[in-house]
Amino acid sequence: MQTKSVFMFPPPPVFFYARRMKKPKLQKVLGQPSWHLATKNVELFVTRTGGHVGPITFQLGRRKIQPMSVAPWCQEKSAASLIPLLHALRGDFFCLPFGGNAKPWRGEKHPPHGETANGVWDIEALLTDHGTYCLHLSMETKVRPGTVDKLLFLREGHTAVYCRHLLSGFRGPINPGHHAMLRFPDEPGSGIISTSRFVYGQVFPEDFERPEQGGYSILKNGAVFDSLEKVPLRTGGATDLTRYPARRGFEDLVMIVADEQLPFAWTAVAFPGEGYAWFALKNPRVLRNTVFWISNGGRHYPPWSGRHVNVMGLEEVTAYFHYGLCESVQPNPISKRGHPTCVQLEPEQSFEIDYIMAVAPIPSGFKQVAKIEPVKNGVCLVPPRGRPVNVPLALEFLDL
């Protein structure tokens, strides 16, 4: 019988075609018990609490790159009193439902970013098949009963992390999302952000931070924009969100809606001074929006205390900003414009959410990712001018 590729996993636990390996043991990494998964190209850890994927180390030639953020308080004794989400805060984690979830919805009261970002995950298996490795975790949620299977894949020769979440047994609308966080070099404008085409962009409608509570924001509440290069400031004028770090001392949030007609959508950050680019790929009909959490020392209350700087969350979601379940599933200004802010789940069907994070070396003169195009056995990062870069990648993972 012909075996399938490991990338074609059916819903767990039917892994009859892949070889099971010895489950990795938990080890404490930056304050959190974590599981380890690695190839020659990528090494990652995933926390048992919250399933936060980080730190992640990418091998680019002789260099090791660690682009993802880890909270500066993660090993402090005082962090143990924080909610699990903040205690573990690092890398990328899966949110179900995404957002603060301050308001209950039909009796459901979820923690910030959901049980998947705060609860304890169980390890199911470590599998391998033809140079691909998969770490399979699972969680049975309680606030809304259901099963979430987390499948993290690494493939030899690829500087990419393939993330798949399978939702089973759930009923009703919900707003899922990924919460990737990048740490930028301290030099202003060292990272240059770009995205695939979007059809709507808006600053968070309310005060994202309040001075009387020790927080500060600089973008104009609710401002609509069609370019990240020109986003209105509350003090007048506009700022360029494509260059970061910038606006030290402020904390802001914006959201863009991807063009669902695109075959796939992407978000990228080029680091010309560091000689590499980070990028993420998604299906824009599953994860429709990108939330930019711009965190540059604007929170002066614990545990942030003005020290969470040069971090940007590039969060691929189907949600109404970061409000949470209640605001995302009810009619809101974004959904009224025809852009869904939740997905509908049926207990008889599993729902699959796929997401890819990757890095690639870029040559001198490569300043920004203008396009990401499919090529044989991968994708091509195209700059506005100069030499493009082909990257080995399994684009078919997104099941477009």
CORDAMO-V246296 format. One record per residue. N is the residue number from 1. RES is the residue in one small letter. SS is DSSP state (H for helix, E for strand, C for the rest). OMEGA is omega as a letter, one per 20 degrees, with the letter a starting at -180 (* if undefined). Layout:
((N	RES	SS	OMEGA) (N	RES	SS	OMEGA))
This chain:
((1	m	C	a) (2	q	C	r) (3	t	C	r) (4	k	C	r) (5	s	C	r) (6	v	H	a) (7	f	H	a) (8	m	H	a) (9	f	C	r) (10	p	C	r) (11	p	C	r) (12	p	C	j) (13	p	C	a) (14	v	C	r) (15	f	C	a) (16	f	C	a) (17	y	C	a) (18	a	C	a) (19	r	E	r) (20	r	E	r) (21	m	E	r) (22	k	C	a) (23	k	C	r) (24	p	C	r) (25	k	C	r) (26	l	C	r) (27	q	E	a) (28	k	E	a) (29	v	E	r) (30	l	C	r) (31	g	C	a) (32	q	E	r) (33	p	E	a) (34	s	E	r) (35	w	E	a) (36	h	E	r) (37	l	E	a) (38	a	E	r) (39	t	C	r) (40	k	C	a) (41	n	C	a) (42	v	E	r) (43	e	E	r) (44	l	E	r) (45	f	E	r) (46	v	E	a) (47	t	E	r) (48	r	C	r) (49	t	E	r) (50	g	C	r) (51	g	C	r) (52	h	C	a) (53	v	E	a) (54	g	E	i) (55	p	E	r) (56	i	E	r) (57	t	E	r) (58	f	E	r) (59	q	E	r) (60	l	E	a) (61	g	C	r) (62	r	C	a) (63	r	E	r) (64	k	E	a) (65	i	E	r) (66	q	C	a) (67	p	C	a) (68	m	E	a) (69	s	C	r) (70	v	E	a) (71	a	C	a) (72	p	C	a) (73	w	C	a) (74	c	C	a) (75	q	C	r) (76	e	C	a) (77	k	H	a) (78	s	H	a) (79	a	H	a) (80	a	H	r) (81	s	H	a) (82	l	C	r) (83	i	C	a) (84	p	H	r) (85	l	H	a) (86	l	H	r) (87	h	H	a) (88	a	H	a) (89	l	C	a) (90	r	E	r) (91	g	C	r) (92	d	E	r) (93	f	C	a) (94	f	E	a) (95	c	E	r) (96	l	E	i) (97	p	C	r) (98	f	C	r) (99	g	C	a) (100	g	C	r) (101	n	C	a) (102	a	C	a) (103	k	C	r) (104	p	C	r) (105	w	E	r) (106	r	C	r) (107	g	C	r) (108	e	E	r) (109	k	C	a) (110	h	C	r) (111	p	C	r) (112	p	C	a) (113	h	C	r) (114	g	E	r) (115	e	H	a) (116	t	H	a) (117	a	H	a) (118	n	C	a) (119	g	C	a) (120	v	E	r) (121	w	C	r) (122	d	E	r) (123	i	E	a) (124	e	E	a) (125	a	E	r) (126	l	E	a) (127	l	E	r) (128	t	E	r) (129	d	E	r) (130	h	C	r) (131	g	C	r) (132	t	E	a) (133	y	E	a) (134	c	E	r) (135	l	E	a) (136	h	E	r) (137	l	E	r) (138	s	E	r) (139	m	E	r) (140	e	E	a) (141	t	E	a) (142	k	C	a) (143	v	C	r) (144	r	C	a) (145	p	C	r) (146	g	E	r) (147	t	E	r) (148	v	E	r) (149	d	E	r) (150	k	E	r) (151	l	E	r) (152	l	E	a) (153	f	E	r) (154	l	E	r) (155	r	E	r) (156	e	C	r) (157	g	C	a) (158	h	C	r) (159	t	C	a) (160	a	E	r) (161	v	E	a) (162	y	E	a) (163	c	E	r) (164	r	E	r) (165	h	E	r) (166	l	E	a) (167	l	E	a) (168	s	E	r) (169	g	C	a) (170	f	C	r) (171	r	C	r) (172	g	E	a) (173	p	E	r) (174	i	E	a) (175	n	C	a) (176	p	E	r) (177	g	E	r) (178	h	E	a) (179	h	C	r) (180	a	E	a) (181	m	E	r) (182	l	E	r) (183	r	E	a) (184	f	C	r) (185	p	C	a) (186	d	C	a) (187	e	C	r) (188	p	C	r) (189	g	C	a) (190	s	C	r) (191	g	E	a) (192	i	E	a) (193	i	E	r) (194	s	E	a) (195	t	E	r) (196	s	C	a) (197	r	C	r) (198	f	E	a) (199	v	E	a) (200	y	E	r) (201	g	E	a) (202	q	E	r) (203	v	E	r) (204	f	C	a) (205	p	C	a) (206	e	C	r) (207	d	C	r) (208	f	C	r) (209	e	C	a) (210	r	C	a) (211	p	H	a) (212	e	H	r) (213	q	H	r) (214	g	C	r) (215	g	E	a) (216	y	C	r) (217	s	C	a) (218	i	C	a) (219	l	E	a) (220	k	C	a) (221	n	C	r) (222	g	C	a) (223	a	C	r) (224	v	E	a) (225	f	E	r) (226	d	C	r) (227	s	C	r) (228	l	C	a) (229	e	C	a) (230	k	C	a) (231	v	E	a) (232	p	E	r) (233	l	E	r) (234	r	C	r) (235	t	C	a) (236	g	C	a) (237	g	C	a) (238	a	E	r) (239	t	E	a) (240	d	C	a) (241	l	C	a) (242	t	C	r) (243	r	E	a) (244	y	E	j) (245	p	C	r) (246	a	C	r) (247	r	C	r) (248	r	C	r) (249	g	C	a) (250	f	E	a) (251	e	E	a) (252	d	E	a) (253	l	E	r) (254	v	E	r) (255	m	E	r) (256	i	E	r) (257	v	E	a) (258	a	E	r) (259	d	C	a) (260	e	C	r) (261	q	C	r) (262	l	C	r) (263	p	C	r) (264	f	C	r) (265	a	E	a) (266	w	E	r) (267	t	E	a) (268	a	E	r) (269	v	E	r) (270	a	E	r) (271	f	E	a) (272	p	C	r) (273	g	C	r) (274	e	C	r) (275	g	C	r) (276	y	E	r) (277	a	E	r) (278	w	E	r) (279	f	E	r) (280	a	E	a) (281	l	E	a) (282	k	E	r) (283	n	C	a) (284	p	C	r) (285	r	C	r) (286	v	C	r) (287	l	C	a) (288	r	C	a) (289	n	E	r) (290	t	E	r) (291	v	E	r) (292	f	E	r) (293	w	E	a) (294	i	E	a) (295	s	E	a) (296	n	E	r) (297	g	C	a) (298	g	C	r) (299	r	E	a) (300	h	C	r) (301	y	C	a) (302	p	C	i) (303	p	C	a) (304	w	C	r) (305	s	C	r) (306	g	C	a) (307	r	C	r) (308	h	C	a) (309	v	C	r) (310	n	C	r) (311	v	E	r) (312	m	E	r) (313	g	E	r) (314	l	E	a) (315	e	E	a) (316	e	E	a) (317	v	E	q) (318	t	C	a) (319	a	C	r) (320	y	C	a) (321	f	C	a) (322	h	C	a) (323	y	C	a) (324	g	C	a) (325	l	H	a) (326	c	H	a) (327	e	H	a) (328	s	H	a) (329	v	H	r) (330	q	C	r) (331	p	C	r) (332	n	C	a) (333	p	C	r) (334	i	C	r) (335	s	H	r) (336	k	H	r) (337	r	H	r) (338	g	C	a) (339	h	C	a) (340	p	C	r) (341	t	C	r) (342	c	C	r) (343	v	E	a) (344	q	E	a) (345	l	E	r) (346	e	C	a) (347	p	C	a) (348	e	C	a) (349	q	C	r) (350	s	C	a) (351	f	E	a) (352	e	E	r) (353	i	E	a) (354	d	E	a) (355	y	E	a) (356	i	E	r) (357	m	E	a) (358	a	E	r) (359	v	E	r) (360	a	E	r) (361	p	E	r) (362	i	C	a) (363	p	C	r) (364	s	C	a) (365	g	C	r) (366	f	C	a) (367	k	C	a) (368	q	C	r) (369	v	C	r) (370	a	C	r) (371	k	E	r) (372	i	E	a) (373	e	E	r) (374	p	E	r) (375	v	E	r) (376	k	C	r) (377	n	C	r) (378	g	E	r) (379	v	E	r) (380	c	E	r) (381	l	E	a) (382	v	E	r) (383	p	C	r) (384	p	C	r) (385	r	C	a) (386	g	C	a) (387	r	C	r) (388	p	C	a) (389	v	E	r) (390	n	E	a) (391	v	E	r) (392	p	E	a) (393	l	C	r) (394	a	C	a) (395	l	H	a) (396	e	H	r) (397	f	H	a) (398	l	H	r) (399	d	C	a) (400	l	C	*))
